[in-house]
Amino acid sequence: MSKTDIVEFVANETGLTKADSTRAVDAVLKAVETGLKKEKKVALVGFGTFTNKKRAAREGINPSTKETIQIPAKNVVTFKAGSKLKDAIN
């Protein structure tokens, strides 16, 4: 499902125009992004939890040259599904 599909779904479910639905979806995505930057965690009860975690620097191997390379530390976003979401898909 793409962002366009989500916008159409929101428009159909709420009766909003596609333009209003696009703004609503964009606002929710921006809120998740801001929450991850500031608080490192966004919890949507029943749906799931997004978490911003720091991945440590590590050594890796370049598959084409077999040389050891240094992979820098970075932040990664993880998602843990909530109970209602798990129940809905099972």
DSSP file (Angstrom, degrees, kcal/mol; ACC not computed):
  #  RESIDUE AA STRUCTURE BP1 BP2  ACC     N-H-->O    O-->H-N    N-H-->O    O-->H-N    TCO  KAPPA ALPHA  PHI   PSI    X-CA   Y-CA   Z-CA
    1    1 A M              0   0    0      0, 0.0     2,-0.1     0, 0.0     0, 0.0   0.000 360.0 360.0 360.0 127.2    0.0    0.0    0.0
    2    2 A S     >  -     0   0    0      1,-0.1     4,-2.1     0, 0.0     5,-0.1  -0.384 360.0-100.4 -94.1 174.0    1.5    3.3   -1.0
    3    3 A K  H  > S+     0   0    0      1,-0.2     4,-2.6     2,-0.2     5,-0.2   0.885 124.6  55.0 -61.4 -38.7    1.0    6.8    0.4
    4    4 A T  H  > S+     0   0    0      1,-0.2     4,-2.3     2,-0.2    -1,-0.2   0.903 107.1  50.2 -61.3 -41.7   -1.5    7.6   -2.4
    5    5 A D  H  > S+     0   0    0      2,-0.2     4,-2.3     1,-0.2    -1,-0.2   0.895 110.4  49.9 -62.8 -40.2   -3.5    4.5   -1.4
    6    6 A I  H  X S+     0   0    0     -4,-2.1     4,-2.7     2,-0.2    -2,-0.2   0.917 109.4  51.2 -65.3 -42.9   -3.5    5.6    2.2
    7    7 A V  H  X S+     0   0    0     -4,-2.6     4,-2.4     1,-0.2    -2,-0.2   0.923 111.6  47.4 -60.4 -44.5   -4.7    9.1    1.2
    8    8 A E  H  X S+     0   0    0     -4,-2.3     4,-2.3     2,-0.2    -1,-0.2   0.895 111.5  50.9 -63.6 -40.1   -7.5    7.6   -0.8
    9    9 A F  H  X S+     0   0    0     -4,-2.3     4,-2.5     2,-0.2    -2,-0.2   0.930 111.1  47.7 -62.4 -46.4   -8.5    5.3    2.0
   10   10 A V  H  X S+     0   0    0     -4,-2.7     4,-2.3     1,-0.2     6,-0.5   0.907 111.4  51.3 -61.8 -42.4   -8.6    8.2    4.5
   11   11 A A  H  X S+     0   0    0     -4,-2.4     4,-1.9    -5,-0.2     5,-0.2   0.915 113.2  44.8 -61.6 -43.3  -10.7   10.2    2.1
   12   12 A N  H  < S+     0   0    0     -4,-2.3    -2,-0.2     1,-0.2    -1,-0.2   0.881 116.3  45.6 -68.8 -38.7  -13.2    7.4    1.6
   13   13 A E  H  < S+     0   0    0     -4,-2.5    -2,-0.2    -5,-0.2    -1,-0.2   0.841 124.9  29.7 -73.9 -34.3  -13.4    6.6    5.4
   14   14 A T  H  < S-     0   0    0     -4,-2.3    -2,-0.2    -5,-0.2    -3,-0.2   0.654  97.2-123.0-103.5 -18.5  -13.7   10.2    6.6
   15   15 A G     <  +     0   0    0     -4,-1.9    -4,-0.1    -5,-0.3    -3,-0.1   0.554  64.4 140.1  82.8   6.7  -15.5   12.0    3.8
   16   16 A L        -     0   0    0     -6,-0.5    -1,-0.3    -5,-0.2    -2,-0.1  -0.379  59.2-101.0 -75.8 160.5  -12.6   14.5    3.5
   17   17 A T     >  -     0   0    0      1,-0.1     4,-2.6    -3,-0.1     5,-0.2  -0.351  33.0-109.4 -72.7 164.7  -11.3   15.7    0.2
   18   18 A K  H  > S+     0   0    0      1,-0.2     4,-2.5     2,-0.2     5,-0.2   0.865 120.7  54.0 -64.5 -34.2   -8.2   14.1   -1.2
   19   19 A A  H  > S+     0   0    0      2,-0.2     4,-2.0     1,-0.2    -1,-0.2   0.929 111.3  44.2 -65.0 -44.9   -6.3   17.4   -0.5
   20   20 A D  H  > S+     0   0    0      2,-0.2     4,-2.2     1,-0.2    -2,-0.2   0.887 113.5  51.5 -66.4 -38.4   -7.4   17.4    3.1
   21   21 A S  H  X S+     0   0    0     -4,-2.6     4,-2.7     2,-0.2     5,-0.2   0.891 107.8  52.2 -65.0 -39.4   -6.6   13.7    3.5
   22   22 A T  H  X S+     0   0    0     -4,-2.5     4,-2.7     1,-0.2    -2,-0.2   0.926 110.2  48.1 -61.7 -45.0   -3.1   14.3    2.0
   23   23 A R  H  X S+     0   0    0     -4,-2.0     4,-2.2     2,-0.2    -2,-0.2   0.887 112.3  49.9 -63.0 -38.7   -2.5   17.1    4.6
   24   24 A A  H  X S+     0   0    0     -4,-2.2     4,-2.1     2,-0.2    -2,-0.2   0.929 112.5  45.6 -66.4 -45.8   -3.8   14.9    7.4
   25   25 A V  H  X S+     0   0    0     -4,-2.7     4,-2.4     1,-0.2     5,-0.2   0.923 113.4  50.3 -63.8 -43.9   -1.5   11.9    6.4
   26   26 A D  H  X S+     0   0    0     -4,-2.7     4,-2.4    -5,-0.2    -1,-0.2   0.888 109.4  51.9 -60.0 -39.7    1.4   14.3    6.0
   27   27 A A  H  X S+     0   0    0     -4,-2.2     4,-2.1     2,-0.2    -1,-0.2   0.895 109.8  48.5 -65.6 -40.3    0.8   15.8    9.4
   28   28 A V  H  X S+     0   0    0     -4,-2.1     4,-2.2     2,-0.2    -2,-0.2   0.926 112.6  48.0 -65.8 -44.2    0.7   12.3   11.0
   29   29 A L  H  X S+     0   0    0     -4,-2.4     4,-2.3     1,-0.2    -2,-0.2   0.893 111.8  49.9 -63.7 -39.2    3.9   11.3    9.3
   30   30 A K  H  X S+     0   0    0     -4,-2.4     4,-2.7     2,-0.2    -1,-0.2   0.877 108.8  53.0 -65.5 -37.6    5.6   14.5   10.4
   31   31 A A  H  X S+     0   0    0     -4,-2.1     4,-2.5     2,-0.2    -2,-0.2   0.900 109.7  47.8 -64.6 -41.0    4.4   14.0   14.0
   32   32 A V  H  X S+     0   0    0     -4,-2.2     4,-2.2     2,-0.2    -2,-0.2   0.930 113.0  48.7 -64.4 -44.9    6.0   10.5   14.0
   33   33 A E  H  X S+     0   0    0     -4,-2.3     4,-1.9     2,-0.2    -2,-0.2   0.926 113.4  46.4 -59.9 -46.5    9.2   11.9   12.5
   34   34 A T  H  X S+     0   0    0     -4,-2.7     4,-2.7     1,-0.2     5,-0.3   0.907 111.3  52.2 -64.4 -42.6    9.3   14.7   15.1
   35   35 A G  H  X>S+     0   0    0     -4,-2.5     4,-2.3     1,-0.2     6,-0.8   0.886 109.6  49.1 -61.4 -39.7    8.6   12.3   17.9
   36   36 A L  H  X5S+     0   0    0     -4,-2.2     4,-0.5     4,-0.2    -1,-0.2   0.872 113.6  46.6 -68.3 -36.5   11.4   10.0   16.9
   37   37 A K  H  <5S+     0   0    0     -4,-1.9    -2,-0.2    -5,-0.2    -1,-0.2   0.932 124.7  29.3 -69.4 -45.5   13.9   12.9   16.7
   38   38 A K  H  <5S+     0   0    0     -4,-2.7    -3,-0.2    -5,-0.1    -2,-0.2   0.927 137.0  18.9 -83.6 -48.1   12.9   14.5   20.0
   39   39 A E  H  <5S-     0   0    0     -4,-2.3    -3,-0.2    -5,-0.3    -2,-0.1   0.485  87.6-132.6-108.4  -4.6   11.7   11.6   22.3
   40   40 A K  S  <<S+     0   0    0     -5,-0.8    12,-2.5    -4,-0.5     2,-0.3   0.509  81.3  67.9  66.1   6.2   13.2    8.6   20.5
   41   41 A K  E     -A   51   0A   0     -6,-0.8     2,-0.4    10,-0.2    10,-0.2  -0.972  52.7-172.3-157.8 138.3    9.9    6.8   20.7
   42   42 A V  E     -A   50   0A   0      8,-2.6     8,-2.8    -2,-0.3     2,-0.5  -0.970  14.4-167.1-132.5 117.2    6.4    7.0   19.3
   43   43 A A  E     -A   49   0A   0     -2,-0.4     2,-0.7     6,-0.2     6,-0.2  -0.917  10.6-173.4-110.7 123.6    3.7    4.7   20.8
   44   44 A L  E >>  -A   48   0A   0      4,-3.0     4,-2.4    -2,-0.5     3,-1.9  -0.914  35.3-124.2-112.8  99.7    0.4    4.2   19.1
   45   45 A V  T 34 S+     0   0    0     -2,-0.7    37,-0.0     1,-0.3     4,-0.0  -0.138  90.4   5.2 -53.0 128.1   -1.5    2.1   21.6
   46   46 A G  T 34 S+     0   0    0      1,-0.1    39,-1.8    35,-0.0    38,-0.4  -0.021 127.8  63.7  87.5 -30.1   -2.8   -1.1   20.0
   47   47 A F  T <4 S-     0   0    0     -3,-1.9    35,-2.9     1,-0.3     2,-0.3   0.920 106.2 -93.5 -90.1 -54.4   -1.0   -0.4   16.7
   48   48 A G  E  <  -AB  44  81A   0     -4,-2.4    -4,-3.0    33,-0.3     2,-0.4  -0.948  28.0 -87.4 160.1-178.6    2.6   -0.5   17.7
   49   49 A T  E     -AB  43  80A   0     31,-2.3    31,-2.2    -2,-0.3     2,-0.4  -0.985  20.7-155.5-129.1 126.8    5.7    1.4   18.8
   50   50 A F  E     -AB  42  79A   0     -8,-2.8    -8,-2.6    -2,-0.4     2,-0.4  -0.843  19.3-170.7 -94.6 135.2    8.4    3.1   16.6
   51   51 A T  E     -AB  41  78A   0     27,-2.5    27,-2.8    -2,-0.4     2,-0.7  -0.990  21.0-142.1-132.1 138.8   11.7    3.5   18.3
   52   52 A N  E     - B   0  77A   0    -12,-2.5     2,-0.3    -2,-0.4    25,-0.2  -0.886  31.6-179.9 -97.9 111.7   14.9    5.4   17.3
   53   53 A K  E     - B   0  76A   0     23,-3.0    23,-3.2    -2,-0.7     2,-0.5  -0.857  27.3-124.6-116.9 149.9   17.9    3.3   18.3
   54   54 A K  E     - B   0  75A   0     -2,-0.3     2,-0.5    21,-0.2    21,-0.2  -0.810  19.7-153.0 -92.9 126.1   21.6    3.9   17.9
   55   55 A R  E     - B   0  74A   0     19,-3.8    19,-1.9    -2,-0.5     3,-0.1  -0.877  21.4-125.2 -98.4 127.5   23.5    1.2   16.0
   56   56 A A        -     0   0    0     -2,-0.5     2,-0.1    17,-0.2    15,-0.0  -0.234  28.5 -94.6 -70.3 157.4   27.2    1.0   17.0
   57   57 A A        +     0   0    0     16,-0.1     2,-0.3    13,-0.0    -1,-0.1  -0.401  54.7 170.4 -66.5 149.2   30.0    1.2   14.5
   58   58 A R  E     -C   71   0B   0     13,-2.3    13,-3.5    -3,-0.1     2,-0.3  -0.967  34.6 -98.9-155.2 168.3   31.3   -2.2   13.4
   59   59 A E  E     +C   70   0B   0     -2,-0.3     2,-0.3    11,-0.2    11,-0.2  -0.731  40.1 174.6 -93.2 145.0   33.5   -4.0   10.9
   60   60 A G  E     -C   69   0B   0      9,-2.9     9,-2.9    -2,-0.3     2,-0.5  -0.812  27.6-114.6-136.5 178.8   32.1   -5.5    7.8
   61   61 A I  E     -C   68   0B   0     -2,-0.3     7,-0.2     7,-0.2     3,-0.0  -0.981  20.2-129.0-124.1 128.4   33.3   -7.2    4.7
   62   62 A N     >  -     0   0    0      5,-2.9     4,-2.7    -2,-0.5     5,-0.3  -0.644  21.1-148.8 -70.5 116.1   33.0   -5.8    1.2
   63   63 A P  T  4 S+     0   0    0      0, 0.0    -1,-0.2     0, 0.0     0, 0.0   0.776  91.1  47.6 -64.5 -26.0   31.5   -8.8   -0.7
   64   64 A S  T  4 S+     0   0    0      1,-0.1    -2,-0.0     3,-0.1    -3,-0.0   0.846 127.6  22.7 -84.3 -33.2   33.1   -8.0   -4.0
   65   65 A T  T  4 S-     0   0    0     -3,-0.2    -1,-0.1     2,-0.1     3,-0.1   0.550  91.5-134.0-108.7 -10.1   36.7   -7.4   -2.8
   66   66 A K     <  +     0   0    0     -4,-2.7     2,-0.2     1,-0.2    -2,-0.0   0.637  56.8 144.5  62.8  16.3   36.6   -9.4    0.5
   67   67 A E        -     0   0    0     -5,-0.3    -5,-2.9     1,-0.1     2,-0.4  -0.566  56.3-112.0 -82.2 148.4   38.3   -6.4    2.2
   68   68 A T  E     -C   61   0B   0     -7,-0.2     2,-0.3    -2,-0.2    -7,-0.2  -0.655  39.9-172.8 -78.0 132.9   37.4   -5.5    5.8
   69   69 A I  E     -C   60   0B   0     -9,-2.9    -9,-2.9    -2,-0.4     2,-0.6  -0.895  25.0-118.6-125.9 157.6   35.6   -2.1    5.9
   70   70 A Q  E     -C   59   0B   0     -2,-0.3   -11,-0.2   -11,-0.2   -13,-0.0  -0.859  21.8-156.3 -97.1 121.9   34.5    0.1    8.8
   71   71 A I  E     -C   58   0B   0    -13,-3.5   -13,-2.3    -2,-0.6    -2,-0.0  -0.885  21.6-129.9 -98.4 121.0   30.8    0.7    9.0
   72   72 A P        -     0   0    0      0, 0.0     2,-0.1     0, 0.0   -17,-0.0  -0.221  24.7 -95.5 -71.3 159.5   30.0    3.9   10.9
   73   73 A A        +     0   0    0    -16,-0.1     2,-0.3   -19,-0.0   -17,-0.2  -0.390  52.8 166.9 -66.9 149.0   27.5    4.2   13.7
   74   74 A K  E     -B   55   0A   0    -19,-1.9   -19,-3.8    -2,-0.1     2,-0.4  -0.984  37.0-103.0-158.2 165.0   24.0    5.4   12.8
   75   75 A N  E     -B   54   0A   0     -2,-0.3     2,-0.3   -21,-0.2   -21,-0.2  -0.762  35.3-170.8 -92.7 140.3   20.5    5.7   14.1
   76   76 A V  E     -B   53   0A   0    -23,-3.2   -23,-3.0    -2,-0.4     2,-0.5  -0.957  18.8-129.8-129.9 150.2   17.9    3.2   12.9
   77   77 A V  E     -B   52   0A   0     -2,-0.3     2,-0.3   -25,-0.2   -25,-0.2  -0.860  24.9-170.9-100.5 130.1   14.1    3.1   13.3
   78   78 A T  E     -B   51   0A   0    -27,-2.8   -27,-2.5    -2,-0.5     2,-0.4  -0.834   7.1-153.6-115.9 158.4   12.6   -0.1   14.6
   79   79 A F  E     -B   50   0A   0     -2,-0.3     2,-0.5   -29,-0.2   -29,-0.2  -0.998   6.2-168.5-134.9 131.6    8.9   -1.0   14.8
   80   80 A K  E     -B   49   0A   0    -31,-2.2   -31,-2.3    -2,-0.4     2,-0.0  -0.980  27.3-127.0-119.2 119.3    7.2   -3.4   17.2
   81   81 A A  E     -B   48   0A   0     -2,-0.5   -33,-0.3   -33,-0.2   -34,-0.1  -0.334  21.9-127.9 -66.6 142.4    3.6   -4.3   16.4
   82   82 A G     >  -     0   0    0    -35,-2.9     4,-2.4   -38,-0.1     5,-0.2  -0.340  27.0-100.4 -84.3 170.6    1.0   -3.9   19.0
   83   83 A S  H  > S+     0   0    0      1,-0.2     4,-2.6     2,-0.2     5,-0.2   0.878 119.6  51.1 -63.0 -41.5   -1.5   -6.5   20.1
   84   84 A K  H  > S+     0   0    0    -38,-0.4     4,-2.0     2,-0.2    -1,-0.2   0.890 111.8  47.7 -65.8 -38.1   -4.5   -5.2   18.1
   85   85 A L  H  > S+     0   0    0    -39,-1.8     4,-1.7     2,-0.2    -2,-0.2   0.921 112.2  49.6 -67.0 -43.8   -2.4   -5.1   14.9
   86   86 A K  H  X S+     0   0    0     -4,-2.4     4,-1.0   -40,-0.2    -2,-0.2   0.922 112.6  47.5 -59.7 -44.5   -1.1   -8.6   15.5
   87   87 A D  H  < S+     0   0    0     -4,-2.6     3,-0.3     1,-0.2    -1,-0.2   0.875 108.8  55.5 -64.0 -38.0   -4.6   -9.9   16.1
   88   88 A A  H  < S+     0   0    0     -4,-2.0    -1,-0.2     1,-0.2    -2,-0.2   0.839 111.8  41.6 -66.6 -33.9   -5.9   -8.1   13.0
   89   89 A I  H  <        0   0    0     -4,-1.7    -1,-0.2     1,-0.2    -2,-0.2   0.582 360.0 360.0 -92.7  -9.2   -3.4   -9.8   10.7
   90   90 A N     <        0   0    0     -4,-1.0    -1,-0.2    -3,-0.3    -2,-0.2   0.447 360.0 360.0 -98.7 360.0   -3.6  -13.3   12.2
